[in-house]
């Protein structure tokens, strides 16, 4: 796995909190995007197969387990990098003040929301930085 010169990929226990500066999150982002894109592509044929099965089909349970395995693997990989998973393909980088928020297939980390808000309350990162001048920026 290649990472930019300044990036250090931290692999840790899932229960260890990790706080990111904007620069650290941006350095790690290519790895996060690559892992997510691979998992997304791996899940697409499983998803199509599941959509085409009747709930009574005996294959349904097997395909559901495949779907679950892909998602759990993605979650595990990103949690080990210190990220917070908020939904399918929705990743937060904890800053200590709130979250730098990214959802696949966005091309960059472009949003922020504080701890009391969810995805629907996220704001453009540039606006937050201009308004609050946070330490993590």
C-alpha positions as CSV (number, residue, x, y, z in Angstrom):
1,X,0.0,0.0,0.0
2,X,1.6,3.3,-1.0
3,X,1.0,6.4,1.1
4,X,2.1,9.9,0.6
5,X,5.5,10.8,2.0
6,X,4.1,12.6,5.1
7,X,1.4,10.1,5.9
8,X,1.7,7.5,8.6
9,X,-1.0,4.9,8.6
10,X,-1.9,4.1,12.1
11,X,-3.4,0.6,12.7
12,X,-4.8,0.3,16.2
13,X,-7.5,-1.3,18.2
14,X,-11.0,-0.2,17.3
15,X,-11.7,1.1,20.8
16,X,-8.7,3.5,20.8
17,X,-9.9,7.0,19.9
18,X,-7.9,8.8,17.4
19,X,-8.0,12.5,16.7
20,X,-7.1,14.0,13.3
21,X,-5.9,17.4,12.2
22,X,-7.2,18.3,8.7
23,X,-3.7,17.6,7.3
24,X,-3.6,14.2,8.8
25,X,-7.1,13.4,7.5
26,X,-6.1,14.5,4.0
27,X,-2.9,12.5,4.1
28,X,-4.9,9.3,5.1
29,X,-7.7,10.0,2.7
30,X,-6.3,8.3,-0.4
31,X,-6.0,5.0,1.6
32,X,-9.6,5.5,3.0
33,X,-10.9,6.1,-0.5
34,X,-9.1,3.2,-2.0
35,X,-10.3,0.8,0.7
36,X,-13.9,2.1,0.3
37,X,-13.9,2.0,-3.4
38,X,-12.6,-1.6,-3.4
39,X,-15.3,-2.7,-0.9
40,X,-18.0,-0.8,-2.9
41,X,-17.0,-2.6,-6.1
42,X,-16.9,-5.9,-4.3
43,X,-20.4,-5.4,-2.9
44,X,-22.1,-4.4,-6.2
45,X,-22.5,-7.9,-7.6
46,X,-23.6,-9.3,-4.3
47,X,-26.2,-6.4,-4.0
48,X,-27.5,-7.1,-7.5
49,X,-27.8,-10.8,-6.7
50,X,-29.7,-10.1,-3.5
51,X,-32.1,-7.7,-5.3
52,X,-32.9,-10.4,-7.8
53,X,-33.7,-13.1,-5.2
54,X,-37.1,-13.7,-3.6
55,X,-37.0,-13.6,0.1
56,X,-38.1,-17.2,0.1
57,X,-35.2,-18.3,-2.1
58,X,-32.9,-20.6,-0.2
59,X,-29.9,-18.7,-1.6
60,X,-31.0,-15.5,0.1
61,X,-29.4,-16.2,3.4
62,X,-26.1,-17.1,1.8
63,X,-26.0,-13.9,-0.3
64,X,-27.0,-11.9,2.8
65,X,-24.0,-13.3,4.6
66,X,-21.7,-12.4,1.7
67,X,-23.1,-8.8,1.8
68,X,-22.6,-8.6,5.6
69,X,-19.0,-10.0,5.3
70,X,-18.0,-7.3,2.7
71,X,-19.5,-4.5,4.9
72,X,-18.0,-5.9,8.1
73,X,-14.6,-6.1,6.5
74,X,-14.8,-2.5,5.3
75,X,-15.8,-1.3,8.7
76,X,-13.1,-3.2,10.4
77,X,-10.3,-1.9,8.1
78,X,-11.4,1.7,8.6
79,X,-12.0,1.5,12.3
80,X,-8.4,0.1,12.7
81,X,-7.2,3.3,11.0
82,X,-9.0,5.3,13.8
83,X,-12.1,6.4,11.8
84,X,-15.7,6.5,12.9
85,X,-18.2,4.7,10.6
86,X,-21.6,6.4,10.6
87,X,-23.2,4.4,7.9
88,X,-22.6,2.5,4.7
89,X,-19.7,4.4,2.9
90,X,-20.0,7.2,5.4
91,X,-16.8,8.0,7.3
92,X,-15.9,10.5,10.0
93,X,-12.5,11.7,11.1
94,X,-12.7,12.8,14.7
95,X,-11.0,16.2,15.4
96,X,-11.8,16.4,19.1
97,X,-14.3,19.2,18.3
98,X,-16.4,17.2,15.9
99,X,-16.0,15.3,12.6
100,X,-14.5,15.8,9.3
101,X,-17.1,14.1,7.2
102,X,-16.8,12.1,4.0
103,X,-19.2,9.9,2.0
104,X,-18.2,7.8,-0.9
105,X,-18.0,8.7,-3.8
106,X,-17.1,12.3,-2.9
107,X,-13.7,13.2,-4.2
108,X,-12.4,14.9,-1.1
109,X,-13.0,15.6,2.6
110,X,-15.3,18.6,2.2
111,X,-17.6,18.7,5.2
112,X,-17.6,19.0,9.0
113,X,-20.2,18.5,11.6
114,X,-20.0,18.8,15.4
115,X,-20.8,16.0,17.8
116,X,-24.4,17.1,18.2
117,X,-25.2,16.9,14.5
118,X,-25.4,14.1,12.1
119,X,-24.8,13.8,8.3
120,X,-27.8,16.0,7.6
121,X,-26.3,18.8,9.7
122,X,-22.9,18.8,8.0
123,X,-21.4,22.1,6.8
124,X,-18.9,23.0,4.1
125,X,-15.4,22.6,5.6
126,X,-14.3,26.0,4.2
127,X,-17.2,27.8,5.9
128,X,-16.4,26.1,9.3
129,X,-12.7,27.0,9.1
130,X,-13.4,30.6,8.1
131,X,-16.0,31.0,10.9
132,X,-14.4,29.1,13.8
133,X,-10.6,29.0,13.0
134,X,-10.3,25.6,14.7
135,X,-7.0,24.2,16.1
136,X,-7.3,21.1,13.9
137,X,-7.4,23.1,10.6
